[in-house]
């Protein structure tokens, strides 16, 4: 499988995994959803916002923008009812971008300033690898937070999602 096809598969996986995760999170009452827990960003709500923020940052970079990085704990949406459609829209954007990707993209570099104010230059394949790994890493943290509730976390295994 070439890199472009691999990235397209990861974009599909990302959308389906997020659909499953958000479907499960939708069953939580607001107290459980916002409860402070150990892990990055302290709550399911803050962590879901961070994942969306990270996706927006990296997609802007992939599209030739996004040279600066906003604070990573930024809350984009105060309510799950607003966050969920934004997540769905972002996943459609990601999937569309990678469906149209040509192999020339893999020869590009991305230049930006990270959240610590440090200038970085990344190869496009490394940046895309980080992009999808970042999502998976933090979805795993949400999965753990869900396991601390009475709601069972969904299966998010890539091979079961892509080849059911």
N, C-alpha and C positions, 0 to 999 in steps of 0.2 A: 504494500500500500504506500503510495507516495504521500508526502507531507500535506499537500492540499486536500487530498481525500481523507487523510487522518484528521485534519482540522475540521472538515465538514462533518465527520462522524462525531467529533467532540462537541460541535455546536448542536447537533441533534440530541446527543446525550444530555447536554446542559439544559436544554429546554424541557425535556421529559423529566429529568431529575428535579428541576425547579417546580414543575407542575405538581409532582408527587409531594414534594416538601411543603409547598404552599397549601395544597389540599389538606394535608395533615395539620398544619399550623392553623388553618381556618377553623378547626374544631376546638381550639383552645379558647377559654374565656380570657378576657383582657388581662386579668390579674396574673394568670399563668404565663401568658404571652409576654408580659412586661417584667416578670419577676427577675430580680437580680440573681445571677448564677455565675459560678466560676467559668471562666473561658473568655475568649476575646470579646471585647465590647460589652460584656456584662449581662446581656439579655438576648432572647431570641429576636425581639424587635430591633435592637441596635445592630445585631449581627446581620440580619437580613438587609437592613439599610446599608451596612458596610459593603456587603457583597454587590448590591446594586451600584453603589458609588464606584467601587473598583471596576466593575464592568463598564460603566460610563467613561471612566478615566481612560481605560485601555482602548475601548472602541474609538474614542476621539483620537488617540494616538495612531491607531491603525488607519484611520481615515485622514491622517495628515495634520491633525490639530493636537490639542491637549499637551502643550509643552510645559505647563505648570501643574502642580498637584495640590488639590484642596486638602484641608484637614481630613484625615481618614476616619474620624469618628463623627463626621457630619451626618446628621439625621435629615434625610431627604423628605421623608413623609412621616407625619406624626401618627397616622392611623394605618392599620393593616388594610382597611378597605381602600385606601389610596395607594398603598405600596404594592398590593397584588396586581392591579392592572398595569402599573408602571413596570413591574417585573416581567409581565407577559409581553408588553411592548418591547422591552429591552431584549428579551429572548428572540423575538421575531427579527429584530434588527441584527442581532448576532448571527442568526441562522441565514438571513438574507445576505449579509456581508460575505460569509464564508462560502455560500453557494456560488457567488459570483467571482470568487478569488481565482486569480491566475497564478501560475508558477513563478512569475516575475516578482510577486510580493515577497517570496522567500529570499530574494537577493537584497532586499531593502534593509536599512537600519532605521531605528527610531531614536530621536534625540529629545530629551525632556529633562525637567528638573523634578527630582523625587520629593517626597513629603518632608525630608530632612534638609531640603535646599541644595542637595548635591546634584550636579549635572551628570546625566547618564546617557550612554549610547548603547543600544541593544540591537542585536540582529533580530529581524522580524520573527524567525522561527523560535528563538529563545523567548522573546516577548509573548508570543502566542502560547508557548508551552507554559509560561508563568501564569498567563491569563486563565487558562483552563485549570491549571493546578490550584490557583488561588481560590477559584470557585469551589472546587472539590474539597479542598482543605477546610474552608469555612462551612460548607454544607455539612461536613462531618461533625463540626462543632455544634451546629444546630441539631443534628441527629442525637448527639450526646445530651444536649439540653432537653430535647423532647423525651429522652429516656428517663429523665428525672420528673416527668409528669405522668399522669394516668393515661396519656395518649401514646400508643405505640408508634415509634418512628417508622417511616416507610423504607422498603428496600431500595437502595440506590446503586446497586452493583452495576457497573457499566455493561458487562457482558450479558447480564440478564435483561437490561433495558434495550440494548441494541439487537440482541439475538434472543428474544423471549422464547 
